[in-house]
Amino acid sequence: MSGILNSTIGRKFAMALSALFLMIFLLQHFSINILSVFSEDVFNNVSHFMGTFWLIQFVLQPILILGVIFHFVMGFVLEIKNRNARKISYVKNNGAANSTWMSRNMIWSGLAILAFIGLHFYDFWAPEINVKYFKGDMSGLLDPDNVDSGFRYWEELHHKFEDMWRVILYCVAFIFLSLHLLHGFSSAFQSTGMNNKYTKGLQGFGKAYAIIIPAGFVFIALFHHFTH
């Protein structure tokens, strides 16, 4: 494995695989969150299952966290390697004419997304870990002493988006996510060698994914903000 990661092609391939893995997770995460718009009860039940099922908590969640860390570390490594390999600046070789703005600024959109992940962990993941594993409350209830109080997940999500500035930060982050995905999706398929007669179809799907999924998250944030 270390031999593969020592080559530029190997690092790009590994990063592409991690990107595709994270995109699958993002779709799953969106599929759950959009339920909060249509049904409080369904969202609560699905969230409780996801938050207490041992396979998700102790196997898939650590894999996801490692996948996020690996993807960003590999992205920074590739960016540093690419910058060191350039003997002629973009100004001299007119790089802007040969590449898109998104491809030249993946590192910045990536940093914006990384900052957003930090905020998201602070808002949702860290409090959830605190309640479940430090306070020992696995009930998922608003009031652990009252079984009729109902699950807390929808209320917590709804409350977080009451603050206008938090909503603005989330929306800006999703815009950066969309820009990142617009280039990252096609780049990931190229790096894994998936260039064939389906390339145009995959590119179309990638563009739709890069626009619809972030826009969907923006819609969720705005919905909870304006329905307070």
NORVENNOR-V779087 format. One record per backbone hydrogen bond with DSSP energy under -0.5 kcal/mol. CO is the residue of the C=O (numbers start at 1). NH is the residue of the N-H. If there is no record, write none. Layout:
# NORVENNOR-V779087
co->CO nh->NH
co->CO nh->NH
This chain:
# NORVENNOR-V779087
co->1 nh->5
co->2 nh->6
co->4 nh->7
co->7 nh->11
co->8 nh->12
co->9 nh->13
co->10 nh->14
co->11 nh->15
co->12 nh->16
co->13 nh->17
co->14 nh->18
co->15 nh->19
co->16 nh->20
co->17 nh->21
co->18 nh->22
co->19 nh->23
co->20 nh->24
co->21 nh->25
co->22 nh->26
co->23 nh->27
co->24 nh->28
co->25 nh->29
co->26 nh->30
co->27 nh->31
co->28 nh->32
co->29 nh->33
co->30 nh->34
co->32 nh->35
co->33 nh->36
co->34 nh->37
co->34 nh->38
co->35 nh->39
co->39 nh->43
co->40 nh->44
co->41 nh->45
co->42 nh->46
co->43 nh->47
co->44 nh->48
co->45 nh->49
co->46 nh->50
co->47 nh->51
co->48 nh->52
co->49 nh->52
co->49 nh->53
co->53 nh->56
co->53 nh->57
co->54 nh->58
co->55 nh->59
co->55 nh->60
co->56 nh->61
co->59 nh->63
co->60 nh->64
co->61 nh->65
co->62 nh->66
co->63 nh->67
co->64 nh->68
co->65 nh->69
co->66 nh->70
co->67 nh->71
co->68 nh->72
co->69 nh->73
co->70 nh->74
co->71 nh->75
co->72 nh->76
co->73 nh->77
co->74 nh->78
co->75 nh->79
co->76 nh->80
co->77 nh->81
co->78 nh->82
co->79 nh->83
co->80 nh->84
co->81 nh->85
co->82 nh->86
co->85 nh->87
co->89 nh->93
co->90 nh->94
co->90 nh->95
co->94 nh->97
co->94 nh->98
co->95 nh->98
co->95 nh->99
co->100 nh->104
co->101 nh->105
co->102 nh->105
co->103 nh->106
co->105 nh->109
co->106 nh->110
co->107 nh->111
co->108 nh->112
co->109 nh->113
co->110 nh->114
co->111 nh->115
co->112 nh->116
co->113 nh->117
co->114 nh->118
co->115 nh->119
co->116 nh->120
co->117 nh->121
co->118 nh->122
co->119 nh->123
co->120 nh->124
co->120 nh->125
co->121 nh->126
co->124 nh->128
co->125 nh->129
co->126 nh->130
co->127 nh->131
co->128 nh->132
co->129 nh->133
co->129 nh->134
co->130 nh->134
co->130 nh->135
co->131 nh->137
co->136 nh->138
co->140 nh->152
co->143 nh->146
co->146 nh->149
co->150 nh->142
co->152 nh->156
co->153 nh->157
co->154 nh->158
co->155 nh->159
co->156 nh->160
co->157 nh->161
co->159 nh->162
co->160 nh->163
co->163 nh->167
co->164 nh->168
co->165 nh->169
co->166 nh->170
co->167 nh->171
co->168 nh->172
co->169 nh->173
co->170 nh->174
co->171 nh->175
co->172 nh->176
co->173 nh->177
co->174 nh->178
co->175 nh->179
co->176 nh->180
co->177 nh->181
co->178 nh->182
co->179 nh->183
co->180 nh->184
co->181 nh->185
co->183 nh->187
co->184 nh->188
co->185 nh->189
co->186 nh->190
co->187 nh->191
co->188 nh->192
co->189 nh->194
co->190 nh->193
co->193 nh->195
co->194 nh->196
co->196 nh->199
co->198 nh->202
co->199 nh->203
co->200 nh->204
co->201 nh->205
co->202 nh->206
co->203 nh->207
co->204 nh->208
co->205 nh->209
co->206 nh->210
co->207 nh->211
co->208 nh->212
co->209 nh->213
co->209 nh->214
co->211 nh->215
co->212 nh->216
co->213 nh->217
co->214 nh->218
co->215 nh->219
co->216 nh->220
co->217 nh->221
co->218 nh->222
co->219 nh->223
co->220 nh->224
co->221 nh->225
co->222 nh->226
co->223 nh->227
co->225 nh->228
